[in-house]
């Protein structure tokens, strides 16, 4: 009974202890003083904090750009809907980093040009990609 206890508890405990201790020896710098080791640890912590801060900042800026693009898309759609030339057209609007892309089918080149003009004059728009196709066979919905 006592031998079974040793195999079931003590052997796994010893193996686990070695597994936890040996990596520490592998990374130990036996020639460094305690002060040097603390300095190295401090530098590692500082770098980890810096990396985390940079990642958080990148996420923040990506979110800000996404919210800004969504607002531009909404403004362009509202302006297109409020204009006599484009109000009955089915124009899809997408925005990425301030660049607006117009897609869909319109009845004339005049409507396509007017849609581009409206988008270009919307606050926050840097550039407009006009991918509208002129088609006389648009089915009204």
Backbone as JSON, one array per atom type, in Angstrom:
{
  "sequence": "XXXXXXXXXXXXXXXXXXXXXXXXXXXXXXXXXXXXXXXXXXXXXXXXXXXXXXXXXXXXXXXXXXXXXXXXXXXXXXXXXXXXXXXXXXXXXXXXXXXXXXXXXXXXXXXXXXXXXXXXXXXXXXXXXXXXXXXXXXXXX",
  "N": [[0.81, -1.19, 0.0], [1.93, 1.27, 0.83], [3.92, 1.55, -1.06], [2.46, 1.89, -3.38], [1.34, 4.39, -2.9], [3.64, 5.96, -3.03], [4.31, 5.72, -5.74], [2.05, 6.82, -6.94], [1.78, 9.42, -5.94], [4.23, 10.66, -4.98], [6.18, 10.29, -7.05], [4.99, 11.55, -9.4], [4.89, 14.15, -8.3], [7.61, 14.75, -7.92], [8.51, 14.75, -10.55], [6.99, 16.85, -11.61], [8.02, 18.97, -10.09], [10.68, 19.06, -11.0], [10.17, 19.76, -13.61], [9.28, 22.36, -13.29], [11.48, 23.66, -12.13], [13.81, 23.26, -13.7], [13.64, 24.86, -16.16], [14.2, 27.38, -15.1], [16.91, 27.17, -14.36], [17.97, 26.89, -16.89], [17.74, 29.4, -17.98], [19.21, 30.96, -16.32], [21.76, 33.28, -15.54], [24.75, 32.71, -14.55], [27.0, 34.25, -14.22], [26.23, 36.81, -13.79], [25.51, 39.55, -11.63], [23.2, 39.99, -8.87], [22.03, 42.48, -9.13], [22.45, 43.05, -11.84], [20.89, 41.04, -12.97], [18.37, 41.84, -12.06], [18.18, 44.26, -13.41], [18.09, 43.35, -16.05], [15.67, 41.94, -15.95], [13.97, 44.09, -15.43], [14.24, 45.56, -17.81], [13.13, 43.73, -19.6], [10.48, 43.68, -18.69], [9.81, 46.34, -19.15], [9.97, 46.44, -21.96], [7.94, 44.63, -22.63], [5.73, 46.03, -21.65], [5.85, 48.29, -23.3], [5.43, 47.12, -25.83], [2.82, 46.19, -25.48], [1.48, 48.61, -25.1], [1.86, 49.78, -27.64], [0.43, 48.02, -29.24], [-2.17, 48.41, -28.25], [-2.54, 51.07, -28.97], [-2.5, 50.89, -31.77], [-4.83, 49.4, -32.21], [-6.72, 51.21, -31.23], [-6.43, 53.38, -33.09], [-7.19, 52.08, -35.44], [-9.89, 51.59, -34.87], [-10.87, 54.19, -34.63], [-10.54, 55.11, -37.26], [-12.28, 53.34, -38.58], [-14.77, 54.1, -37.47], [-14.86, 56.74, -38.36], [-14.93, 56.32, -41.16], [-17.4, 55.02, -41.38], [-19.12, 57.1, -40.68], [-18.64, 58.87, -42.82], [-19.61, 57.33, -44.97], [-22.34, 57.25, -44.29], [-22.99, 60.0, -44.5], [-22.53, 60.44, -47.25], [-24.41, 58.7, -48.41], [-26.8, 59.87, -47.47], [-26.65, 62.37, -48.71], [-26.74, 61.61, -51.41], [-29.28, 60.5, -51.51], [-30.8, 62.74, -51.03], [-30.54, 64.3, -53.3], [-31.91, 65.42, -56.38], [-31.09, 64.27, -58.84], [-29.92, 61.83, -58.16], [-31.51, 60.53, -56.3], [-33.31, 58.38, -56.82], [-31.73, 56.33, -57.6], [-29.95, 53.24, -57.28], [-27.36, 53.12, -55.54], [-24.44, 51.81, -54.28], [-22.43, 52.49, -51.48], [-19.18, 52.55, -50.27], [-16.63, 52.98, -47.84], [-13.21, 53.4, -47.18], [-10.6, 54.28, -45.23], [-11.15, 56.98, -45.78], [-11.48, 56.99, -48.49], [-13.91, 56.86, -50.88], [-15.97, 54.53, -52.48], [-18.07, 54.15, -55.19], [-20.63, 52.1, -56.32], [-22.76, 50.27, -58.58], [-25.71, 50.46, -60.68], [-26.72, 53.0, -62.88], [-28.97, 55.31, -64.56], [-27.87, 57.11, -66.42], [-24.9, 58.78, -67.72], [-24.77, 61.29, -66.7], [-26.03, 61.03, -64.17], [-24.21, 59.31, -62.91], [-21.91, 60.95, -62.88], [-22.86, 63.06, -61.34], [-23.31, 61.76, -58.9], [-20.68, 61.15, -58.21], [-19.66, 63.74, -57.91], [-21.21, 64.65, -55.73], [-20.34, 62.88, -53.73], [-17.59, 63.56, -53.63], [-17.71, 66.14, -52.64], [-18.45, 65.79, -50.05], [-17.88, 66.13, -46.6], [-14.82, 65.05, -45.25], [-14.15, 63.18, -47.16], [-11.53, 61.86, -49.03], [-10.91, 60.92, -51.54], [-12.61, 59.74, -54.5], [-13.77, 56.78, -55.9], [-15.26, 56.04, -58.75], [-17.23, 53.61, -59.72], [-19.56, 53.22, -61.02], [-21.99, 51.9, -63.25], [-23.44, 52.61, -66.35], [-26.68, 51.94, -67.31], [-29.44, 51.28, -69.28], [-31.41, 49.56, -68.71], [-32.47, 49.35, -66.12], [-34.34, 48.01, -63.53], [-37.04, 49.31, -61.85], [-37.57, 49.47, -58.36]],
  "CA": [[0.0, 0.0, 0.0], [2.8, 2.43, 0.91], [4.63, 1.64, -2.33], [1.5, 2.45, -4.34], [1.27, 5.81, -2.58], [4.87, 6.57, -3.54], [4.23, 5.79, -7.2], [0.93, 7.66, -7.38], [1.87, 10.8, -5.47], [5.58, 11.21, -4.87], [6.87, 10.31, -8.35], [4.5, 12.67, -10.21], [5.28, 15.41, -7.66], [9.02, 14.97, -8.2], [8.63, 15.09, -11.98], [6.45, 18.2, -11.76], [8.97, 19.9, -9.49], [11.8, 19.2, -11.93], [9.67, 20.5, -14.78], [9.18, 23.77, -12.95], [12.76, 24.21, -11.71], [14.83, 23.2, -14.74], [13.68, 26.04, -17.05], [14.86, 28.48, -14.39], [18.35, 26.98, -14.49], [18.35, 27.06, -18.28], [17.8, 30.82, -18.29], [20.01, 31.66, -15.32], [23.07, 33.78, -15.94], [25.51, 32.52, -13.31], [28.06, 35.24, -14.1], [25.66, 38.13, -13.54], [25.18, 39.86, -10.24], [21.77, 40.12, -8.63], [21.65, 43.78, -9.67], [22.39, 42.92, -13.3], [19.72, 40.21, -13.28], [17.19, 42.69, -11.83], [18.15, 45.22, -14.5], [17.63, 42.6, -17.22], [14.24, 41.69, -15.74], [13.28, 45.38, -15.58], [14.22, 45.87, -19.24], [12.15, 42.83, -20.23], [9.15, 44.15, -18.31], [9.6, 47.61, -19.84], [9.71, 46.13, -23.36], [6.62, 44.02, -22.7], [4.77, 47.13, -21.48], [5.91, 49.11, -24.51], [4.78, 46.35, -26.9], [1.39, 46.18, -25.19], [0.99, 49.96, -25.38], [1.84, 49.98, -29.09], [-0.69, 47.23, -29.78], [-3.41, 49.09, -27.87], [-2.63, 52.29, -29.78], [-2.87, 50.48, -33.13], [-6.24, 49.02, -32.18], [-7.47, 52.46, -31.07], [-6.44, 54.12, -34.35], [-8.02, 51.33, -36.39], [-11.28, 51.8, -34.5], [-11.2, 55.57, -34.97], [-10.67, 55.18, -38.73], [-13.51, 52.63, -38.92], [-15.92, 54.94, -37.09], [-14.82, 57.88, -39.28], [-15.39, 55.83, -42.47], [-18.84, 54.77, -41.29], [-19.78, 58.41, -40.71], [-18.54, 59.37, -44.2], [-20.55, 56.55, -45.78], [-23.7, 57.72, -43.97], [-23.17, 61.34, -45.07], [-22.62, 60.33, -48.71], [-25.72, 58.1, -48.73], [-27.84, 60.87, -47.22], [-26.55, 63.39, -49.75], [-27.22, 61.01, -52.66], [-30.73, 60.33, -51.38], [-31.42, 64.06, -51.03], [-30.32, 65.0, -54.57], [-32.9, 65.05, -57.4], [-30.52, 63.44, -59.91], [-29.48, 60.51, -57.69], [-32.37, 60.0, -55.24], [-33.97, 57.12, -57.18], [-30.72, 55.38, -58.05], [-29.47, 52.28, -56.28], [-25.91, 53.28, -55.52], [-23.8, 51.3, -53.07], [-21.33, 53.35, -51.05], [-18.24, 51.94, -49.32], [-15.55, 53.91, -47.49], [-12.05, 52.82, -46.51], [-9.57, 55.3, -44.99], [-11.55, 58.23, -46.41], [-11.67, 56.81, -49.93], [-15.28, 56.41, -51.12], [-16.19, 53.79, -53.71], [-19.48, 54.12, -55.61], [-20.92, 50.96, -57.21], [-24.17, 50.05, -58.9], [-26.13, 50.83, -62.03], [-27.47, 54.25, -62.97], [-29.61, 55.47, -65.87], [-27.12, 57.94, -67.37], [-23.58, 59.25, -67.32], [-25.02, 62.48, -65.87], [-26.3, 60.58, -62.8], [-22.94, 58.79, -62.4], [-21.04, 62.1, -62.62], [-23.45, 63.82, -60.22], [-23.04, 60.98, -57.69], [-19.26, 61.34, -57.89], [-19.53, 65.12, -57.43], [-21.79, 64.7, -54.38], [-19.42, 62.18, -52.81], [-16.35, 64.32, -53.51], [-17.97, 67.34, -51.85], [-18.84, 65.41, -48.69], [-16.82, 66.35, -45.62], [-14.03, 63.88, -44.83], [-13.8, 62.35, -48.32], [-10.22, 62.17, -49.6], [-10.89, 60.52, -52.95], [-13.79, 58.97, -54.9], [-13.63, 55.81, -56.99], [-16.58, 55.93, -59.37], [-17.36, 52.35, -60.45], [-20.95, 53.12, -61.44], [-22.21, 51.47, -64.63], [-24.63, 53.19, -66.97], [-27.51, 50.9, -67.89], [-30.79, 51.75, -69.55], [-32.36, 48.5, -68.37], [-32.59, 49.23, -64.67], [-35.7, 47.72, -63.11], [-37.39, 50.11, -60.68], [-38.07, 48.64, -57.27]],
  "C": [[0.86, 1.26, 0.0], [3.57, 2.63, -0.39], [3.73, 2.24, -3.4], [1.37, 3.95, -4.13], [2.49, 6.54, -3.17], [4.8, 6.72, -5.05], [3.14, 6.75, -7.66], [1.09, 9.13, -7.01], [3.29, 11.36, -5.54], [6.3, 11.3, -6.22], [6.32, 11.43, -9.24], [4.88, 14.03, -9.62], [6.73, 15.74, -7.97], [9.22, 15.39, -9.66], [8.12, 16.51, -12.23], [7.42, 19.24, -11.21], [10.16, 20.12, -10.41], [11.38, 20.01, -13.16], [9.56, 21.99, -14.51], [10.52, 24.42, -12.66], [13.77, 24.27, -12.86], [14.81, 24.38, -15.71], [14.34, 27.25, -16.4], [16.37, 28.38, -14.48], [18.81, 27.22, -15.92], [18.51, 28.53, -18.63], [18.67, 31.6, -17.31], [21.34, 32.09, -15.92], [23.93, 33.78, -14.69], [26.6, 33.56, -13.13], [27.53, 36.62, -13.74], [25.37, 38.31, -12.06], [23.67, 39.97, -10.11], [21.26, 41.44, -9.21], [21.51, 43.73, -11.19], [21.18, 42.1, -13.72], [18.44, 41.01, -13.1], [17.05, 43.71, -12.96], [17.64, 44.56, -15.78], [16.13, 42.33, -17.12], [13.44, 42.97, -15.94], [13.17, 45.76, -17.05], [13.19, 45.0, -19.97], [10.73, 43.28, -19.93], [8.81, 45.45, -19.04], [9.26, 47.37, -21.31], [8.33, 45.52, -23.54], [5.54, 45.09, -22.56], [4.7, 48.01, -22.71], [5.19, 48.42, -25.67], [3.27, 46.35, -26.71], [0.78, 47.54, -25.49], [0.88, 50.23, -26.88], [0.68, 49.22, -29.72], [-2.02, 47.9, -29.47], [-3.62, 50.35, -28.71], [-3.05, 51.96, -31.22], [-4.34, 50.1, -33.21], [-7.12, 50.27, -32.08], [-7.57, 53.2, -32.4], [-7.26, 53.4, -35.41], [-9.5, 51.53, -36.13], [-11.72, 53.21, -34.88], [-11.41, 55.71, -36.48], [-11.97, 54.5, -39.16], [-14.75, 53.45, -38.61], [-16.0, 56.14, -38.03], [-15.35, 57.47, -40.66], [-16.89, 55.57, -42.47], [-19.62, 56.08, -41.35], [-19.75, 59.0, -42.12], [-19.54, 58.65, -45.09], [-21.98, 57.03, -45.54], [-23.97, 59.09, -44.57], [-23.34, 61.28, -46.59], [-23.97, 59.75, -49.11], [-26.85, 59.1, -48.54], [-27.84, 61.94, -48.31], [-27.05, 62.86, -51.09], [-28.74, 60.88, -52.65], [-31.45, 61.68, -51.46], [-31.25, 64.84, -52.32], [-31.3, 64.5, -55.62], [-32.36, 64.11, -58.46], [-30.24, 62.01, -59.44], [-30.44, 59.84, -56.72], [-33.02, 58.66, -55.57], [-33.0, 56.06, -57.7], [-30.35, 54.44, -56.91], [-27.95, 52.26, -56.35], [-25.39, 52.76, -54.19], [-22.59, 52.17, -52.77], [-20.48, 52.58, -50.04], [-17.11, 52.93, -49.08], [-14.45, 53.16, -46.77], [-10.97, 53.89, -46.44], [-9.87, 56.6, -45.73], [-11.74, 58.15, -47.91], [-13.03, 56.16, -50.16], [-15.34, 55.7, -52.47], [-17.68, 53.73, -53.98], [-19.66, 52.97, -56.59], [-22.42, 50.88, -57.46], [-24.43, 50.44, -60.34], [-26.99, 52.09, -61.96], [-27.99, 54.42, -64.39], [-28.78, 56.27, -66.88], [-25.75, 58.31, -66.8], [-23.73, 60.49, -66.43], [-25.24, 62.09, -64.41], [-25.01, 60.06, -62.16], [-22.0, 59.94, -62.02], [-21.55, 62.91, -61.43], [-23.18, 63.09, -58.89], [-21.59, 61.15, -57.25], [-19.03, 62.74, -57.31], [-20.05, 65.26, -55.99], [-20.84, 64.05, -53.37], [-18.16, 62.99, -52.57], [-16.53, 65.56, -52.62], [-18.43, 67.05, -50.43], [-17.64, 65.55, -47.77], [-16.14, 65.04, -45.23], [-13.59, 62.99, -45.98], [-12.47, 62.81, -48.9], [-10.2, 61.94, -51.11], [-12.16, 59.73, -53.24], [-13.42, 58.05, -56.06], [-15.04, 55.59, -57.54], [-16.62, 54.67, -60.24], [-18.8, 52.13, -60.9], [-21.03, 52.74, -62.92], [-23.51, 52.1, -65.13], [-25.39, 52.06, -67.66], [-28.92, 51.43, -68.07], [-31.84, 50.74, -69.15], [-32.45, 48.27, -66.87], [-34.07, 49.03, -64.33], [-35.98, 48.51, -61.84], [-37.96, 49.2, -59.59], [-39.22, 49.28, -56.54]]
}
